[in-house]
Amino acid sequence: MSVNRRDFLKIVSMSTILSIGGVASVSSLKNQVEASQISTSPAALTAKRWAMVVDMSKFKSEQDYQKCIDACHLVHNVPHITDNPKHEVKWIWTETYEHAFLGNEDVYRAEKFQHMPFLMLCNHCENPPCVRVCPTQATFKRKSDGIVMMDMHRCIGCRFCMAGCPYGARSFNYKNPRPFIDESKENPEFPTRMKGVVEKCTLCYERLAKGLQPACVEVSNGALIFGDIEDPNSAVRKVLSERFTIRRRPELGTGPSVYYII
Amino acid sequence: MYNGGKIIIGLIIFVGLVTFPFIFHGEKATAKPDPKVDTAEILKLPENERKCVESKDFMKREHMKLLNEWRDQVVRDGDTIYTNAEGKTFTMSLQNTCMKCHSNKKQFCDECHNYTAVKPYCWDCHIAPKEKQS
């Protein structure tokens, strides 16, 4: 059967009209979504770069430390693993002076600093080595506020970041953390992690988005001061301009954002 | 035809084997999935507000893409608010927004996912709503 010129043109024009109609109906669904918008929460706390000051003079008893640690670990469903110290998962913890401030090995230090525990957490470095070594960008520095974030969806558990971090701020989930979380105390609003991912302090990004201070800061009674280090009027900058502070291993060039008043 | 008998018997056995599953189980095909949207939380809402973030059609087809986008926006960009085509705003969160209404994971998520044999890894980390054992 041969098609004459007239019929051929009819077929072509009809099919063109039909296909345009088809595309239009499909894209109307797409338009519906393109009409949607994504934005930051107006309640969110924002900063150019978050920083924290740990005022050691306000930590008087064991409980002052434990309060901060518990607040963090409960709100983030951090598993409590005690059977093997290598499997321990910690977002915020305590460390002795020698371990915390490596390189400051003065022999004749005041007695009280020999055994005093120091509160440690991720330093949210200005130039984070963990981010540089991560092959999947699962850990990355948030452009908006400088938080060194973890994207658990991307982490492949290679542990390069743990080798890269000079502060030991990262923990690997050697086993499924779920059985080590007390189900009666778990926070149903925050996920847990799974076996084979690295986790660490995220500076409570989920609380900041709701306009709340980080959990540890909230319960610390002013021992932890939190704010925007690039804002000269922030609480952090006020303390830094008045008190002498030290940071953990600044000579490495990582630019840690956690300051200690001794 | 050489060895005709054997070939025909062989063919009959072959056809029998191939059609065996259809003949014996064809009638008992797995029931079509029927995700339930009648949780207490949804029924509590007034009739005209019983809507998901986007249309039912869209959610049925594209919820996985929407969730992926939400995930990236929240975790990587820190944006947490979703404004849909109608101008309604939602906090982008699987655990705190989606599952607050769809508190019946077994009858909502698993119903279709099991039927189509997809195994999303959401629940390896995200805490599923506590459901009464029924």
Interface residues (C-beta under 8 A of the other chain):
Chain A: L29 Q32 V33 A35 S36 Q37 I38 S39 T40 S41 P42 A44 N77 F140 R142 S144 D145 M149 D151 M152 H153 E186 P188 E189 F190 P191 T192 R193 M194 Y205 A209
Chain B: E54 S55 D57 F58 E62 L66 E69 R71 Q73 V75 R76 D77 G78 D79 T80 I81 Y82 T83 N84 A85 T91 M92 Q95 N96 Y121 D124 C125 H126 I127 P129 K130
